[in-house]
Amino acid sequence: MYPETESGHAQFARDTFGLDVIGADEPEPCKLPIPQAGECIAVIGPSGAGKTLALRALNATEVSPLRCEELGTPVLELFDERLQSEQVLRTLARVGLADGRLWSLRAGQLSAGECRRLEFARALCGHDGLLVADEFDAHLDSTTACVLAQNLRRTVRRDNLPLIVSTHRPETLAYLHPQRVIEIDGGAATNRDDLPGPERTIMDEVEIVPGRLRDYDRFTHWHYLGPGRPGPTSHVLIAMHRERPVGIAVFGYPHLLLSARAKVLPQFAPQCIAGGGASALNRDLRLLQRVVVEPRFRGAGIAQALIRAGLERLPVPHVECIAQMGSFSAFLLAAGFCQPGDFVPPRSPRVLTAFPEARGDELRCLRDPAPPAAQRRALDSDD
C-alpha cells in the first residue's frame, strides 16, 4: 500500500529500486545503560552509526538547540518564569555565563559556544533525572569544546547529576573524563576500556605571569562596565594559554572611606582612616579591581587561578573585593576569599537611584543628548 500523495521522486525511487514501502520504520536503536547519580557516560562512534537514535530512545531531559524563534529573545527571558531568579543566575554562572553584559543580549547575538552554554543552563534548570546531550561539542572549536567538557564534568560531580553525552571529538574525553565510554558502530554498542586516559584540565595548559596595566586594554570590551581602565593599580596578573593571554586580574589601592570594611577590618574603619590611618591602609590592603576571562575559557577555573595567585603573591596581609557577582558565582570563595556579609550601598547612591525611579519617564531625556522641549520643561519644573 502506498501513500495517497506519493511524490514523483518517491514514485521514481520505487519503480527504479523495486521498493515496496516508502517511509519504512527507522532501525532499532542500540540499548544504552542509564548512568547513576554523579556518573557521566560518553557515547562515541562514526557519523551515522546510530548515536543520536540511541540517545533519543532514552527517557531523559535533552539539551536541545535553541529554536529559530528563540534567537530573538533576551537571554534571561528564555527561562521559565516560575523559576527563582537567583537559581537562574547561579546556573548561568556555573556554565560559564557569569556576565551581566551577556544577560541583556538576545540569544541570536551570542557566539556558538555561548549558545551551547545557554542550552545547558536551560536544561539544568528544567531537568528531572537523567540529562542527555547529543553531540554536546558540535560546531565548537577544539579549545571551546574541551572547556565545555571540563565544565560538564565539574557540574556532574558537584550536582550529583546523571549525564550521558555523545561526541565525535576524542580530544574532549580527557577533559570530560566519563566513568564509562561506549562505542556504537555496526549496529552494536561496545564498552571501551582504553579510554579516556588521564584526567586533564585547561589549567594544565595555563601559566600565570606578571602583566602591565596596558594589557587590560585587550580585555576591556569583555567587561560588563565597558571601556576604561580601573583606578590606581599596583599589580597585574595574566593567564597565558599556549602563549596567548586569555585572562587578567588587576589589583590596586583601596577606597579610603568604606563603611563595609569596618565589619572585618575595624582598624581600617572610616573613622580610623580619617584620623590619620591612610598610610597603613595603603601599606597593608589591596583591592581586587577586575577579573576578566576570554569568553570561551570561562568556567575552566582561570578566574580562580588568577585570584589565588594574587592572594599568594601580593606583599600585603589583606585583599578585599566588592562584587555583586560574588553572590551568584562561587569563584571568589573558591579562590580564597571569605564573605563576611552582604554590602548595603551608602545612602547617597541609594537616594540617587531612587530619584529617577520616582520621576519615571520624565527622566528618560537624561540619556538623550537633545531632549524634546516638553522633557526639558519637566526637568526644570519645581514640583
Legacy VTK file of the C-alpha trace (Angstrom):
# vtk DataFile Version 3.0
C-alpha trace
ASCII
DATASET POLYDATA
POINTS 383 float
0.000 0.000 0.000
1.441 3.382 -0.987
0.768 6.927 0.269
-2.145 8.673 -1.481
0.000 11.739 -2.177
3.176 9.958 -3.265
5.603 12.438 -4.887
7.159 11.970 -8.260
10.542 11.417 -6.624
9.145 8.672 -4.407
7.440 7.065 -7.421
10.729 7.138 -9.354
12.674 5.588 -6.468
10.021 2.849 -6.018
9.992 1.986 -9.690
13.786 2.103 -10.055
14.772 0.104 -6.983
11.696 -2.040 -6.527
10.814 -0.558 -3.128
7.630 -1.987 -1.669
7.200 0.589 1.087
8.026 4.288 1.089
8.874 5.618 4.568
9.891 2.384 6.278
10.347 2.230 10.047
13.690 3.504 11.341
16.259 0.986 12.634
16.117 -0.410 16.128
18.277 1.748 18.453
21.170 0.312 20.437
20.383 -0.055 24.120
22.470 2.189 26.357
22.958 1.883 30.125
21.469 4.511 32.405
24.133 6.431 34.378
23.838 6.631 38.135
23.667 9.919 40.019
27.027 11.636 39.710
28.060 9.479 36.734
28.838 10.545 33.186
28.707 8.176 30.207
30.190 9.199 26.858
28.998 7.660 23.596
31.368 7.704 20.623
31.273 6.334 17.091
31.388 7.446 13.459
28.723 9.649 11.925
25.625 7.635 11.047
26.451 4.823 13.474
23.265 5.389 15.499
24.391 7.553 18.424
21.524 10.012 18.059
18.966 7.218 17.683
20.233 5.508 20.831
20.151 8.706 22.892
16.644 9.616 21.751
15.405 6.235 22.919
16.254 7.203 26.497
13.566 8.795 28.618
15.523 11.886 29.605
15.738 15.669 29.562
17.542 16.583 26.356
19.872 19.539 25.912
18.038 20.973 22.917
19.346 23.555 20.444
17.708 26.963 20.523
14.817 27.228 18.075
14.858 29.890 15.371
12.061 31.849 17.052
14.029 31.914 20.338
17.102 33.594 18.828
15.406 36.996 19.045
14.568 36.570 22.723
16.707 38.145 25.502
18.751 35.525 27.345
17.024 35.805 30.718
13.557 35.621 29.160
14.314 32.133 27.815
13.947 30.667 31.308
10.680 29.572 32.876
9.133 32.440 34.841
8.308 30.018 37.651
11.999 29.524 38.398
13.630 31.608 41.102
15.749 34.366 39.564
18.643 33.552 41.877
18.618 29.943 40.655
18.746 31.101 37.024
21.704 33.434 37.615
23.601 30.798 39.600
23.069 28.235 36.858
24.274 30.652 34.186
27.375 31.292 36.286
28.019 27.561 36.616
28.140 27.038 32.864
30.480 29.969 32.291
27.947 32.727 31.590
28.540 34.838 34.704
28.445 38.010 32.650
25.856 40.749 33.114
26.673 42.050 29.643
25.556 38.759 28.055
22.378 38.549 30.111
21.000 41.650 28.400
21.684 40.340 24.875
19.323 38.418 22.633
20.178 34.748 22.148
20.990 35.301 18.482
23.764 37.728 19.476
25.702 35.049 21.373
28.575 33.061 19.929
28.202 29.356 19.167
29.963 28.445 22.414
27.828 30.843 24.462
24.664 29.453 22.855
25.693 25.925 23.803
26.332 27.003 27.397
22.924 28.695 27.442
21.283 25.491 26.205
22.935 23.556 29.042
21.839 26.176 31.584
18.210 25.837 30.468
18.413 22.057 30.631
19.984 22.142 34.095
17.216 24.426 35.371
14.483 22.195 33.978
15.878 18.686 34.181
14.235 15.909 36.169
16.538 12.922 36.442
18.742 11.902 33.530
20.231 14.616 31.305
21.202 13.811 27.696
23.353 15.853 25.298
23.734 14.640 21.718
26.976 15.910 20.113
27.493 18.322 23.015
30.556 19.815 21.309
29.085 20.254 17.813
30.037 23.438 15.918
32.663 24.377 18.526
36.395 24.804 18.059
38.584 22.288 19.864
39.525 24.561 22.784
35.952 25.667 23.479
34.804 22.029 23.286
37.413 20.975 25.857
36.469 23.843 28.198
32.792 22.869 27.978
33.676 19.207 28.600
35.583 20.146 31.752
32.683 22.329 32.872
30.250 19.429 32.429
32.491 17.097 34.412
32.545 19.550 37.299
28.750 20.005 37.135
28.157 16.244 37.224
30.280 15.870 40.329
29.044 18.945 42.172
25.329 18.408 41.498
25.401 14.593 41.634
23.941 14.632 38.132
23.408 11.603 35.855
24.609 12.648 32.391
25.061 10.848 29.070
26.618 12.623 26.097
27.759 11.761 22.610
30.789 13.271 20.915
32.786 12.991 17.728
35.868 14.627 19.289
38.200 12.138 21.007
40.276 15.002 22.451
37.391 16.098 24.701
37.227 12.798 26.577
40.232 13.549 28.784
38.517 16.778 29.930
35.075 15.220 30.269
36.608 12.146 31.945
33.453 9.987 31.932
33.220 6.906 34.113
32.272 4.848 31.057
32.820 5.186 27.317
30.563 3.270 24.914
31.280 2.979 21.210
28.434 2.462 18.744
29.426 1.021 15.386
27.915 -1.516 13.013
24.645 -1.540 14.932
26.261 -2.677 18.186
27.295 -0.893 21.405
30.628 -1.867 22.991
32.262 -0.750 26.238
35.683 0.816 25.663
38.207 0.151 28.436
41.110 2.004 26.787
39.554 5.469 27.117
39.615 8.269 28.176
43.103 8.247 29.744
44.397 10.605 32.465
42.059 13.354 33.597
43.001 16.750 32.151
42.003 20.353 32.807
42.568 23.512 30.813
44.621 24.777 33.752
47.234 22.127 32.886
47.973 24.333 29.867
47.758 27.753 31.573
50.563 29.778 33.156
50.022 32.800 35.430
52.579 35.555 34.739
53.025 39.221 35.751
51.476 41.779 33.420
51.071 45.520 32.941
48.064 47.783 33.113
48.152 48.280 29.352
47.471 44.530 28.997
43.960 45.257 30.278
43.111 47.011 27.014
42.826 43.588 25.363
40.094 42.544 27.805
38.171 45.760 28.436
35.405 45.076 25.878
34.572 41.806 27.656
33.908 43.519 30.998
30.329 44.498 31.759
31.430 48.032 32.729
32.670 48.549 29.193
35.730 50.516 28.042
38.028 52.191 30.523
40.767 51.119 32.877
40.328 50.639 36.638
41.648 53.093 39.246
45.153 53.305 40.734
46.737 49.903 40.049
49.537 48.107 41.882
49.698 44.598 40.368
48.501 42.857 37.201
48.477 39.100 36.530
47.903 37.463 33.153
46.722 33.912 32.365
48.571 32.580 29.313
47.221 29.606 27.348
49.728 28.346 24.815
51.447 31.751 24.779
48.132 33.591 24.305
46.662 35.905 27.012
43.202 34.606 27.955
42.570 36.160 31.363
43.614 39.080 33.557
43.371 40.114 37.211
44.029 43.725 38.214
44.799 44.683 41.816
45.042 48.249 43.111
44.795 50.559 46.067
41.589 50.510 48.142
38.965 53.189 48.592
39.814 55.346 51.587
36.399 55.504 53.249
34.384 52.294 53.060
31.906 51.561 55.828
31.589 47.860 54.966
35.296 47.387 55.727
34.784 48.163 59.403
32.981 44.857 59.944
36.045 42.762 59.062
38.964 45.175 59.452
37.990 47.644 62.191
41.484 49.134 62.151
40.649 50.489 58.695
37.170 51.803 59.509
36.392 55.278 58.116
36.884 56.959 61.493
40.348 55.420 61.800
41.320 56.480 58.269
40.035 59.997 58.881
42.223 60.092 61.974
45.419 59.506 60.032
45.348 55.798 59.143
45.529 56.167 55.352
49.224 55.234 55.126
48.639 51.939 56.952
45.650 51.222 54.687
47.725 51.633 51.510
50.534 49.596 53.005
48.506 46.585 54.202
45.465 46.358 51.917
44.836 45.893 48.202
41.626 45.882 46.156
40.784 43.281 43.524
39.623 45.696 40.824
38.965 43.494 37.787
38.936 39.846 36.769
38.180 39.243 33.099
38.446 35.945 31.219
38.064 35.475 27.477
34.503 34.120 26.996
35.389 30.733 25.538
37.635 29.965 28.568
35.030 30.796 31.201
34.152 28.015 33.570
37.615 26.420 33.311
38.954 27.778 36.610
41.099 30.571 35.180
39.490 33.330 37.271
40.094 31.283 40.435
43.716 30.676 39.482
44.341 34.372 38.799
42.848 35.439 42.131
44.606 32.690 44.071
47.918 33.695 42.527
47.282 37.293 43.508
46.477 36.377 47.102
49.730 34.416 47.274
51.977 36.967 45.540
50.764 40.350 46.768
53.010 41.729 49.558
50.068 42.665 51.809
48.167 40.803 54.541
44.692 41.769 53.259
42.897 41.863 49.880
39.291 42.999 49.514
36.741 42.782 46.731
33.281 44.310 46.418
31.400 42.352 43.750
27.696 41.685 43.382
28.560 38.753 41.109
30.114 37.062 44.130
26.587 36.304 45.323
25.870 34.172 42.259
29.251 32.736 41.260
31.463 30.783 43.638
34.798 31.673 42.011
35.717 34.290 44.633
35.112 31.938 47.548
36.825 29.072 45.736
39.886 31.269 45.179
40.318 32.015 48.879
38.065 34.961 49.728
35.617 34.833 52.628
32.235 36.547 52.501
31.509 38.452 55.724
28.063 39.539 54.570
26.053 41.485 52.025
27.111 45.039 51.333
24.432 47.714 51.582
25.209 50.706 49.325
25.727 54.028 51.119
22.758 56.364 51.427
23.805 58.771 48.662
23.838 56.162 45.819
20.567 54.724 47.056
18.932 58.158 47.007
20.343 58.837 43.537
18.925 55.534 42.289
15.513 56.138 43.850
15.169 59.637 42.391
14.866 58.668 38.683
12.658 55.721 39.624
10.273 58.123 41.332
10.301 60.557 38.392
9.591 57.780 35.905
9.503 58.558 32.210
10.255 62.249 32.768
13.970 61.447 33.212
14.401 59.427 30.051
15.866 62.553 28.458
18.915 62.179 30.695
20.009 59.514 28.192
19.133 61.743 25.220
21.713 64.366 24.174
18.898 66.533 22.749
15.706 66.062 24.851
12.415 67.411 23.499
11.229 70.767 24.808
8.467 69.139 26.897
11.005 66.947 28.676
13.301 69.917 29.304
10.397 71.751 30.934
9.696 68.687 33.112
13.277 68.690 34.337
13.260 72.415 35.012
9.964 72.326 36.938
9.952 72.769 40.713
7.395 70.038 41.556
LINES 1 384
383 0 1 2 3 4 5 6 7 8 9 10 11 12 13 14 15 16 17 18 19 20 21 22 23 24 25 26 27 28 29 30 31 32 33 34 35 36 37 38 39 40 41 42 43 44 45 46 47 48 49 50 51 52 53 54 55 56 57 58 59 60 61 62 63 64 65 66 67 68 69 70 71 72 73 74 75 76 77 78 79 80 81 82 83 84 85 86 87 88 89 90 91 92 93 94 95 96 97 98 99 100 101 102 103 104 105 106 107 108 109 110 111 112 113 114 115 116 117 118 119 120 121 122 123 124 125 126 127 128 129 130 131 132 133 134 135 136 137 138 139 140 141 142 143 144 145 146 147 148 149 150 151 152 153 154 155 156 157 158 159 160 161 162 163 164 165 166 167 168 169 170 171 172 173 174 175 176 177 178 179 180 181 182 183 184 185 186 187 188 189 190 191 192 193 194 195 196 197 198 199 200 201 202 203 204 205 206 207 208 209 210 211 212 213 214 215 216 217 218 219 220 221 222 223 224 225 226 227 228 229 230 231 232 233 234 235 236 237 238 239 240 241 242 243 244 245 246 247 248 249 250 251 252 253 254 255 256 257 258 259 260 261 262 263 264 265 266 267 268 269 270 271 272 273 274 275 276 277 278 279 280 281 282 283 284 285 286 287 288 289 290 291 292 293 294 295 296 297 298 299 300 301 302 303 304 305 306 307 308 309 310 311 312 313 314 315 316 317 318 319 320 321 322 323 324 325 326 327 328 329 330 331 332 333 334 335 336 337 338 339 340 341 342 343 344 345 346 347 348 349 350 351 352 353 354 355 356 357 358 359 360 361 362 363 364 365 366 367 368 369 370 371 372 373 374 375 376 377 378 379 380 381 382
